Amino acid sequence: MGAVMSALNRVAGAPALERLKLKKPVDKALYQATRTGFTAVGAATRTFTAARGLGAAKRLPSVPDTGVFDLTPTDEQQMIVETVREFAAERLRPAAAGADEKCEAPVELVSTATELGITLLGVPEELGGVATERSTVTNVLVAEALATGDMGLALACLAPAAVSNALVLWGNEDQQATYLPAFTGDDVPAAALAIQEPRPLFDPFSLQTKAYRTSGGFRLTGVKSLVPRAAAAALFVIAADVDGRGPALFIVESSAARIESEPAMGLRAAGTGRVVLDNMAVPATALLSGDYADCVRLARLGWCALAVGTGRAVLDYVIPYVNDRVAFGEPVSHRQGVAFRVADMGTELDGMKLLTYRAASRAAAGLPFAREAALARKLCTDKGMQIGSDGVQLLGGHGFVKEHPVERWYRDLRAIGVMEGAVLV
């Protein structure tokens, strides 16, 4: 790293750059190389050691099932959501366009999100978190609130919590003692749950990433795609197919993986990349003992929550626009075609929210939620994308340019039916 930086500095100081008017582009490249290089080195050299023995893995109890589906948040949930929504409006929304253009989330924003305690919401109090019971509903509310600012930045902020939630749900005592303290301290690492693979019609229950048993553990081979903040991540939870068992989750430290950049149509602010596993050895202790199907369902609920939040952002932006935009002597909202489309957006958004909350409440109570999660994902995939498309359409030519954020929200909403993993509620 030192040799590379020395060479780059000599190039940046060359007098010929001023004559050729290349000084500014080279300085920018030098800055990016420095920042990316030291971030990657920091992630690769971070180590995780067991802080203390737990005796037994800590699990959160289910929320008591009252038999009543109540959407009213508790006072604590309301306080958390208001704080997160304010952060989304004041910090995420203004930074979203720049982050989308640069294909990376500002480090200070992600750090502020961890200071808000997002990674603590699903961690038991005994392990340094704030949770006393399953936090699925709270996590859904937080994801929704963050996405009202920007879905890509929300994904970057939520990615570490996916790993900490997986460790709480399915980690054994040694895994929790080794990795969870990092997510409850002051220096929360970038981390990600990686399920997605780069192939058409991807099925998370038919993985091409394979885990082969060895005398000392497993060897992982495969490629994971669209992993948020992959270049900066210190830790991954990787989904792989194990012979004789089927899909399972593995804890993988980033120093053993190769990372490649993979910017996409949407979610560009999340800095997505590929994680390449080339016959990589991991110990037997890297295997998580969880229900993989539940992991997929909880991740899909996270994406539903992001769809609801982004859909709300679209609707809140469109309503004042069509009321203020005057054509032929009156606001365009006076036209039935416009008014009915806005009403449809609001109706579908409420349906998405109800199904998502219903599935989350059943998961928190420890009840079967496969059907509810499937219905929520189907509706959020179809109607979320429709809300994004209608938002662009209602703005006319303004919906096609980057001056207005609806084109970015439309691109992000198309990810709901494609993405697997990355978030976990």
Secondary structure, DSSP 4 states (H G I P E B T S, - for coil): -HHHHHHHHHHHT-THHHHTT-HHHHHHHHHHHHHHHHHHHHHHH------S--SS---PPPPP--S----PPPHHHHHHHHHHHHHIIIIIHHHHHHHHHHTS--HHHHHHHHHTTGGGTTSBGGGTS-BSS--HHHHHHHHHHHHTT-HHHHHHHHHHHHHHHHHHHH--HHHHHHHHHHHHSSSPPPEEEE---SSTT--TTS-S-EEEEETTEEEEEEEEEEETTGGG-SEEEEEEEETTTEEEEEEEEGGGSEEEE---SS-GGG--EEEEEEEEEEEGGGB--S-HHHHHHHHHHHHHHHHHHHHHHHHHHHHHHHHH-EETTEEGGGSHHHHHHHHHHHHHHHHHHHHHHHHHHHHHTT---HHHHHHHHHHHHHHHHHHHHHHHHHTGGGGGSTTSTHHHHHHHHTTTTT--BS---
